[in-house]
Amino acid sequence: MQVSVETTSPIERRVTVQVPASQVDQTVNERLKETAQKTKLNGFRPGKVPMSVVRQRFGKDVRNEVVSELIRQHYVSALSEKELNPAGYPSIEPTVDEAGKDLEFVATFEVYPEIELKSIEGTEVERPKADITDADVDEMIETLRKQNAEWTTVDRPAQNGDQVKIDFEGFIDGEAFEGGKAEGHELVLGSESFIPGFEAQLEGTKAGDETEVTVNFPEDYQAEHLAGKEAVFKVAVHEVSEQSLPSVDAEFTKKFGIESGDLEEFKADVRANMERELSTAVDNSVKQQVMAALKKANDVTVPKTLVQQECQTVKRQAAQQFGLGEDFDVSQLPDELFEEQARDRVVVGLLLAEVVSANEIDATDDEIRDYIREYSGQYEEPEQLVEHYMNDEQLKNQVKSAVLEKKAVDQLLAQATVSDVEMSYQEALQAAQQQAPEDSEEAEEESSETA
C-alpha cells in the first residue's frame, strides 16, 4: 500500500492510496472460488460450475464488493500510518479501478484543528452570590401551583391570565413566512411567550372570533430575515379557558413526593431543589464567562463536518422540546436557524478538550460518584441511582465528561480575577440565562418564528 497526503487547507487533507493489483486480483479470485462452491446453476452439479462461467456471471459484482471492502480497510490503515485524526466522515472517490492495475482511491476529509491554547489571564469574572429567602420559596410554590393548574372553558372574552386555543398564520408584506403558522396552539395571555404585543391584542376576544394581530419583530430577533419587520397574523380563536389553582395541602405535596403531606417538609424539599438550581445557575454563569474569554483568546478553525453533525443534534433537541415525536423528520427544520449555535458548541467542545488534554485532567470513579450524588438528592434512593450510572458505561462516560468539563473550567478560572456579586435568587437565575441560554430555550426561540 502506498499513501500520500496533501494538505489542501489548515484542516483539510487529501489522501491518495494505492493498493497493489496483485492483492486486489488475489482477493477477487478467492472470493470467486467461494462463490463457485455455493453457486447452483441449471446443467451443473453444485460446486462444479466452471470458473469461466462464475467469472462471467458474478465477476463484476464480486470485484465491486472486494474493492469496497479494500477501500474501507486501507483507508483505516492509511489514517493509522499517517497519524491522521478525521473530524467526521470522508468523501472517497476511486480514481483507478481496473483489473490488472493498482487500485487507487482518494479520500478527502477534515481533521481536528491544532490548537495552541492562549491564557485568559486578566479576565474579570463576576460570580453571582445569592441567598434563598422564605419569599423565594413561597414564589416557587406559587409557580408549582400554576404548573399544576386546571383550565376550565368559559363563555366570555379572554383576559390577561386566560388560556386561548388558536390557529394563526403570519404574513410579511402580504406573504406567509416559514414557521409562522400553527393550529390548535394553546397560549396563556400574559406569559410573554410570543412576540411583544401579540398576546395583549387577543385580550377581549372570545371563542369563534377571527382577528388580525399586528406586531414588529425585535431588531435583534434570532431569525435575521424577520428581525425588525412588521408582521400581520390572522388569528382564529377556538376556546377561552380560565385558570384554577390547587390548594397547597397534603394532596398537593404528595404530587412532589412528600408522602407525609407535611407542609414544612414540602417547603424544605422545595428549598433544597432551589439550592441545587441556584448552584447550577452560578456554575453556568461562571462557565459562560470563562468560555467567552477562552473563545476570544483562541481563534479556532472549525471543521464544517462537526458543525453539520452538531446542527442535527440541536435540531433533534428542538424537536424534542416541541414534542414533535421521535419520528419527526428534523430535515424539515432549516439548518441556518441552528448553525450559529451548533458552531459555538463545537468551538467550546474543541477548546475544553484541549484544556483537558494540555493539563492532563482526568476524573476518578470517586469524583464521578460524588458528582452523581450531588445531583441525585431529589430522588428517593440516590445511592441506587449512583450505582445505576456507575454500572452503565455510556451513562458513566456522560457524567465523566461533565466532571472533566467542570475541572477544566476550574483550571481556567484560576487564571481569571473572580469577584462575587450580591444579587437575589431570581437575579442569579436570570444572569445565568442571559449569559448561557439553555439549549432547549434557544432551540424554541429559533425554531418558532412567532415565539
C-alpha positions as CSV (number, residue, x, y, z in Angstrom):
1,M,0.0,0.0,0.0
2,Q,1.3,3.4,-0.9
3,V,-0.1,6.5,0.8
4,S,0.4,10.2,0.0
5,V,-1.1,13.1,2.0
6,E,-1.8,16.6,0.6
7,T,-2.7,19.5,2.8
8,T,-5.4,21.4,1.0
9,S,-6.3,23.8,3.9
10,P,-5.3,24.1,7.6
11,I,-7.9,21.4,8.5
12,E,-8.5,19.5,5.2
13,R,-6.4,16.6,3.9
14,R,-6.5,14.8,0.6
15,V,-5.1,11.3,1.0
16,T,-4.3,9.2,-2.1
17,V,-4.0,5.4,-1.5
18,Q,-2.7,2.8,-3.9
19,V,-3.4,-0.9,-3.4
20,P,-1.3,-3.4,-5.4
21,A,-3.2,-5.0,-8.3
22,S,-1.9,-8.4,-7.1
23,Q,-3.7,-8.0,-3.8
24,V,-7.0,-7.0,-5.5
25,D,-6.8,-9.8,-8.0
26,Q,-5.9,-12.4,-5.4
27,T,-8.8,-11.4,-3.2
28,V,-11.2,-11.3,-6.2
29,N,-10.1,-14.8,-7.3
30,E,-10.5,-16.2,-3.7
31,R,-14.0,-14.7,-3.5
32,L,-15.0,-16.1,-6.9
33,K,-13.8,-19.6,-5.8
34,E,-16.0,-19.3,-2.6
35,T,-18.9,-18.2,-4.9
36,A,-18.4,-21.2,-7.2
37,Q,-18.7,-23.6,-4.2
38,K,-22.1,-22.1,-3.3
39,T,-23.5,-21.5,-6.8
40,K,-26.3,-23.6,-8.2
41,L,-26.9,-23.3,-12.0
42,N,-29.0,-25.4,-14.3
43,G,-26.9,-28.0,-16.1
44,F,-24.2,-28.1,-13.4
45,R,-23.8,-30.1,-10.2
46,P,-23.4,-28.0,-7.0
47,G,-19.8,-26.9,-6.7
48,K,-18.9,-28.0,-10.3
49,V,-19.7,-24.7,-12.1
50,P,-16.7,-23.8,-14.3
51,M,-14.8,-20.7,-13.1
52,S,-15.2,-19.1,-16.5
53,V,-19.0,-19.2,-16.1
54,V,-18.7,-18.0,-12.5
55,R,-16.5,-15.1,-13.5
56,Q,-18.8,-14.2,-16.4
57,R,-21.9,-14.3,-14.2
58,F,-20.5,-12.8,-10.9
59,G,-17.1,-11.3,-11.7
60,K,-18.3,-7.6,-11.8
61,D,-20.4,-7.8,-8.6
62,V,-17.6,-9.7,-6.7
63,R,-15.0,-7.2,-7.8
64,N,-17.2,-4.2,-6.7
65,E,-17.7,-5.9,-3.4
66,V,-14.0,-6.6,-2.9
67,V,-13.0,-3.1,-3.9
68,S,-15.4,-1.5,-1.4
69,E,-14.0,-3.7,1.4
70,L,-10.4,-3.0,0.4
71,I,-11.0,0.8,0.3
72,R,-12.5,0.7,3.8
73,Q,-9.7,-1.4,5.2
74,H,-6.9,0.6,3.5
75,Y,-8.5,3.9,4.4
76,V,-8.3,3.0,8.1
77,S,-4.7,1.7,7.7
78,A,-3.7,4.9,5.9
79,L,-5.1,7.0,8.8
80,S,-3.1,5.0,11.3
81,E,0.1,5.1,9.2
82,K,0.0,8.9,8.7
83,E,-1.4,9.5,12.2
84,L,-4.4,11.4,11.0
85,N,-7.5,12.2,13.1
86,P,-10.5,12.8,10.9
87,A,-13.3,15.1,12.1
88,G,-16.3,13.4,10.5
89,Y,-16.8,11.2,7.5
90,P,-14.6,11.3,4.4
91,S,-15.5,11.8,0.8
92,I,-14.0,8.8,-1.0
93,E,-13.5,8.6,-4.8
94,P,-12.0,5.6,-6.6
95,T,-9.7,7.1,-9.3
96,V,-8.3,3.8,-10.8
97,D,-10.3,0.6,-10.7
98,E,-9.3,-1.7,-13.5
99,A,-8.3,-5.4,-13.5
100,G,-4.6,-5.8,-13.7
101,K,-3.9,-2.2,-12.4
102,D,-3.2,-1.0,-8.9
103,L,-6.4,0.1,-7.2
104,E,-6.2,3.9,-6.4
105,F,-8.7,6.0,-4.4
106,V,-8.7,9.5,-2.9
107,A,-10.2,10.3,0.5
108,T,-10.9,13.9,1.3
109,F,-11.7,14.9,4.8
110,E,-11.3,17.4,7.6
111,V,-9.1,16.9,10.6
112,Y,-9.3,18.2,14.1
113,P,-7.6,21.6,14.3
114,E,-4.3,22.0,16.1
115,I,-4.9,24.4,19.0
116,E,-2.2,26.2,20.9
117,L,-4.1,27.4,23.9
118,K,-3.6,31.0,24.9
119,S,-4.2,32.1,28.5
120,I,-7.2,34.1,29.7
121,E,-5.2,35.7,32.4
122,G,-6.6,39.1,33.3
123,T,-10.2,38.2,32.5
124,E,-12.6,39.5,35.1
125,V,-15.4,37.1,36.1
126,E,-18.4,38.1,38.1
127,R,-19.8,35.2,40.2
128,P,-23.4,35.6,41.3
129,K,-23.9,35.3,45.0
130,A,-27.4,34.9,46.4
131,D,-29.4,33.6,49.3
132,I,-32.7,31.8,49.0
133,T,-35.3,33.6,51.2
134,D,-38.7,32.4,52.5
135,A,-40.3,34.7,50.0
136,D,-38.4,33.0,47.2
137,V,-39.7,29.6,48.4
138,D,-43.2,30.9,48.5
139,E,-42.9,32.3,45.0
140,M,-41.6,28.9,43.8
141,I,-44.6,27.1,45.4
142,E,-46.9,29.6,43.6
143,T,-45.1,28.7,40.4
144,L,-45.7,25.0,41.1
145,R,-49.4,25.7,41.7
146,K,-49.6,27.4,38.3
147,Q,-47.9,24.5,36.7
148,N,-50.5,22.2,38.2
149,A,-53.4,24.4,37.4
150,E,-56.6,23.2,35.8
151,W,-58.1,25.0,32.9
152,T,-61.9,25.4,32.6
153,T,-63.6,26.6,29.4
154,V,-65.5,29.8,29.9
155,D,-68.0,31.7,27.7
156,R,-66.6,35.2,28.0
157,P,-64.0,37.5,26.4
158,A,-60.4,36.5,27.2
159,Q,-58.4,38.4,29.7
160,N,-54.9,38.5,31.0
161,G,-54.0,35.1,32.6
162,D,-56.5,33.2,30.5
163,Q,-55.5,30.5,28.0
164,V,-56.7,30.7,24.4
165,K,-56.7,27.9,21.9
166,I,-55.9,29.5,18.5
167,D,-55.0,28.9,14.9
168,F,-52.7,31.5,13.4
169,E,-50.7,32.4,10.3
170,G,-48.2,35.2,9.9
171,F,-47.6,37.4,6.9
172,I,-45.0,39.9,6.0
173,D,-45.8,42.3,3.1
174,G,-48.7,40.0,2.4
175,E,-46.6,36.9,2.0
176,A,-46.8,34.0,4.5
177,F,-43.4,33.2,6.1
178,E,-42.0,29.9,7.2
179,G,-42.6,28.9,10.8
180,G,-45.4,31.5,11.3
181,K,-48.3,29.1,11.2
182,A,-49.9,26.8,13.8
183,E,-53.2,25.1,14.5
184,G,-54.8,24.4,17.9
185,H,-52.0,26.3,19.8
186,E,-52.7,26.9,23.5
187,L,-51.4,30.3,24.6
188,V,-51.6,31.8,28.0
189,L,-52.1,35.5,27.7
190,G,-49.6,37.5,29.7
191,S,-47.0,34.7,29.6
192,E,-44.8,36.7,27.2
193,S,-44.0,33.6,25.2
194,F,-44.9,35.3,21.9
195,I,-43.6,38.4,20.2
196,P,-44.2,41.5,22.3
197,G,-47.7,42.9,21.7
198,F,-49.2,39.7,20.3
199,E,-50.9,38.4,23.5
200,A,-52.3,41.8,24.6
201,Q,-54.2,42.1,21.3
202,L,-56.0,38.9,22.0
203,E,-57.5,40.2,25.2
204,G,-61.2,40.8,24.7
205,T,-61.6,38.1,22.0
206,K,-63.8,35.1,22.6
207,A,-64.4,31.7,21.1
208,G,-65.4,31.9,17.4
209,D,-63.7,35.3,16.8
210,E,-61.4,35.9,13.9
211,T,-59.0,38.8,14.2
212,E,-55.7,40.2,12.9
213,V,-52.7,41.0,15.2
214,T,-50.0,43.4,14.0
215,V,-46.6,43.2,15.7
216,N,-43.0,44.1,15.0
217,F,-40.2,41.5,15.3
218,P,-37.4,42.8,17.6
219,E,-34.4,44.2,15.8
220,D,-32.2,41.6,17.5
221,Y,-34.6,38.7,16.6
222,Q,-32.7,35.4,16.1
223,A,-34.0,34.8,12.5
224,E,-32.3,37.7,10.6
225,H,-34.8,37.6,7.8
226,L,-37.6,38.5,10.2
227,A,-35.7,40.9,12.5
228,G,-37.2,44.4,12.7
229,K,-40.0,43.6,10.3
230,E,-43.7,44.2,10.8
231,A,-45.9,41.1,10.6
232,V,-49.7,40.6,10.5
233,F,-51.1,37.4,12.0
234,K,-54.5,36.1,11.1
235,V,-55.9,34.5,14.2
236,A,-58.9,32.3,14.8
237,V,-59.9,31.9,18.5
238,H,-61.5,28.5,19.2
239,E,-61.6,28.4,23.0
240,V,-61.1,30.6,26.1
241,S,-60.2,28.9,29.4
242,E,-59.6,30.3,32.9
243,Q,-57.1,29.0,35.4
244,S,-58.0,27.3,38.7
245,L,-55.1,26.9,41.1
246,P,-54.9,23.9,43.5
247,S,-54.7,24.4,47.3
248,V,-51.3,23.8,49.0
249,D,-52.5,20.8,51.1
250,A,-51.5,17.2,51.7
251,E,-52.8,16.1,48.4
252,F,-50.8,18.7,46.6
253,T,-47.5,18.0,48.4
254,K,-47.8,14.2,47.7
255,K,-47.6,15.1,44.0
256,F,-44.0,16.1,44.7
257,G,-43.0,13.0,46.7
258,I,-43.9,14.3,50.2
259,E,-46.0,11.3,51.3
260,S,-46.4,12.7,54.8
261,G,-48.3,15.7,53.4
262,D,-46.3,17.9,55.9
263,L,-46.1,21.5,54.6
264,E,-42.8,22.2,56.3
265,E,-41.2,19.1,54.9
266,F,-42.5,20.2,51.5
267,K,-41.0,23.7,51.8
268,A,-37.7,22.2,52.9
269,D,-37.7,19.9,49.8
270,V,-38.6,22.9,47.5
271,R,-35.7,24.9,49.1
272,A,-33.2,22.1,48.5
273,N,-34.2,21.9,44.9
274,M,-33.9,25.6,44.6
275,E,-30.4,25.5,46.1
276,R,-29.4,22.9,43.5
277,E,-30.8,25.1,40.8
278,L,-29.0,28.1,42.1
279,S,-25.7,26.2,42.3
280,T,-26.1,25.1,38.7
281,A,-27.0,28.6,37.6
282,V,-23.9,30.1,39.3
283,D,-21.7,27.4,37.7
284,N,-23.2,28.1,34.3
285,S,-22.8,31.8,34.7
286,V,-19.1,31.4,35.6
287,K,-18.6,28.8,32.9
288,Q,-20.0,31.0,30.1
289,Q,-17.9,34.0,31.2
290,V,-14.8,31.8,31.2
291,M,-15.7,30.2,27.8
292,A,-16.4,33.6,26.3
293,A,-12.9,34.7,27.3
294,L,-11.3,31.5,26.1
295,K,-13.0,31.8,22.7
296,K,-11.9,35.5,22.4
297,A,-8.3,34.5,23.2
298,N,-8.2,31.5,20.8
299,D,-9.3,31.6,17.2
300,V,-10.3,28.1,16.2
301,T,-10.8,26.9,12.6
302,V,-13.9,24.8,12.9
303,P,-14.4,21.6,10.7
304,K,-17.7,22.0,8.8
305,T,-18.5,18.3,9.3
306,L,-18.5,18.8,13.1
307,V,-20.8,21.8,12.8
308,Q,-23.2,19.8,10.5
309,Q,-23.3,16.9,12.9
310,E,-23.9,19.2,15.9
311,C,-26.6,21.0,13.9
312,Q,-28.5,17.8,13.6
313,T,-28.2,17.3,17.4
314,V,-29.5,20.7,18.1
315,K,-32.4,20.1,15.7
316,R,-33.3,16.9,17.5
317,Q,-33.3,18.7,20.8
318,A,-35.6,21.4,19.3
319,A,-38.0,18.7,18.0
320,Q,-38.0,17.0,21.4
321,Q,-38.6,20.4,23.1
322,F,-41.7,21.0,20.9
323,G,-42.9,17.4,21.5
324,L,-42.8,16.6,17.8
325,G,-42.2,13.0,18.4
326,E,-39.2,10.6,17.7
327,D,-40.3,10.0,14.1
328,F,-40.3,13.7,13.2
329,D,-38.0,14.4,10.2
330,V,-35.7,17.1,11.5
331,S,-34.5,17.9,8.0
332,Q,-37.7,20.0,7.8
333,L,-36.1,22.5,10.2
334,P,-33.8,25.0,8.3
335,D,-30.1,24.5,9.1
336,E,-29.5,28.2,9.1
337,L,-31.5,28.7,12.3
338,F,-29.2,26.3,14.2
339,E,-25.8,26.7,12.6
340,E,-24.5,29.5,14.8
341,Q,-25.5,27.7,18.0
342,A,-24.0,24.4,16.6
343,R,-20.8,26.1,15.7
344,D,-20.5,27.7,19.1
345,R,-21.0,24.4,20.8
346,V,-18.3,22.8,18.6
347,V,-15.8,25.6,19.4
348,V,-16.5,25.2,23.1
349,G,-16.1,21.4,22.9
350,L,-12.8,21.7,21.0
351,L,-11.3,24.2,23.4
352,L,-12.4,22.3,26.5
353,A,-11.0,19.1,25.1
354,E,-7.7,20.9,24.5
355,V,-7.7,22.2,28.1
356,V,-8.3,18.7,29.4
357,S,-5.6,17.3,27.2
358,A,-3.0,20.0,27.8
359,N,-3.4,19.9,31.6
360,E,-3.7,16.1,31.7
361,I,-7.0,16.3,33.6
362,D,-8.8,13.1,34.5
363,A,-11.7,12.0,36.6
364,T,-11.6,9.2,39.1
365,D,-14.5,6.9,39.9
366,D,-14.8,8.6,43.3
367,E,-15.2,12.0,41.6
368,I,-17.8,10.6,39.3
369,R,-19.7,9.2,42.2
370,D,-19.6,12.4,44.1
371,Y,-20.9,14.3,41.1
372,I,-23.8,11.9,40.7
373,R,-24.7,12.2,44.4
374,E,-24.7,16.0,44.2
375,Y,-27.5,15.9,41.6
376,S,-29.4,12.9,42.9
377,G,-30.7,14.4,46.1
378,Q,-34.2,14.7,44.8
379,Y,-34.5,11.0,44.2
380,E,-35.9,8.6,46.8
381,E,-33.0,6.3,46.6
382,P,-29.9,8.3,45.4
383,E,-27.4,5.6,46.0
384,Q,-29.4,3.2,43.8
385,L,-29.2,5.9,41.1
386,V,-25.4,6.3,41.6
387,E,-24.9,2.6,41.2
388,H,-27.1,2.5,38.1
389,Y,-25.0,5.2,36.4
390,M,-21.7,3.6,37.5
391,N,-22.7,0.2,36.1
392,D,-23.8,1.7,32.7
393,E,-20.7,2.6,30.7
394,Q,-22.5,5.1,28.5
395,L,-24.1,6.9,31.4
396,K,-20.9,6.8,33.4
397,N,-19.0,8.4,30.5
398,Q,-21.5,11.1,30.2
399,V,-21.0,12.0,33.8
400,K,-17.3,11.7,33.4
401,S,-17.4,14.3,30.6
402,A,-19.3,16.7,32.9
403,V,-16.7,16.2,35.6
404,L,-13.8,16.8,33.2
405,E,-15.6,19.9,31.9
406,K,-16.0,21.3,35.4
407,K,-12.4,20.6,36.3
408,A,-11.3,22.3,33.0
409,V,-13.4,25.4,33.9
410,D,-11.9,25.5,37.4
411,Q,-8.4,25.3,35.8
412,L,-9.2,28.2,33.6
413,L,-10.9,30.1,36.4
414,A,-7.5,30.1,38.3
415,Q,-6.2,32.4,35.5
416,A,-9.0,35.0,36.0
417,T,-9.9,37.6,38.6
418,V,-13.1,36.5,40.2
419,S,-15.4,38.8,42.2
420,D,-18.6,37.9,44.0
421,V,-21.7,39.9,43.0
422,E,-24.6,40.0,45.5
423,M,-28.0,39.5,43.9
424,S,-31.3,37.9,44.6
425,Y,-32.2,34.3,43.7
426,Q,-34.2,35.4,40.6
427,E,-31.5,37.8,39.5
428,A,-28.9,35.0,39.8
429,L,-31.0,32.7,37.6
430,Q,-31.7,35.5,35.1
431,A,-28.0,36.3,34.9
432,A,-27.2,32.7,34.1
433,Q,-29.9,32.6,31.4
434,Q,-28.7,35.8,29.8
435,Q,-25.2,34.6,29.6
436,A,-26.0,30.9,28.7
437,P,-29.5,30.3,27.5
438,E,-30.5,26.7,27.8
439,D,-30.3,24.7,24.6
440,S,-34.0,23.9,24.8
441,E,-34.8,27.6,25.2
442,E,-32.6,28.6,22.3
443,A,-34.0,25.9,20.1
444,E,-37.5,27.0,20.9
445,E,-36.8,30.7,20.2
446,E,-35.0,29.8,16.9
447,S,-37.5,27.3,15.6
448,S,-40.7,29.0,16.4
449,E,-40.9,32.1,14.3
450,T,-43.7,33.5,16.5
451,A,-42.2,32.9,19.9
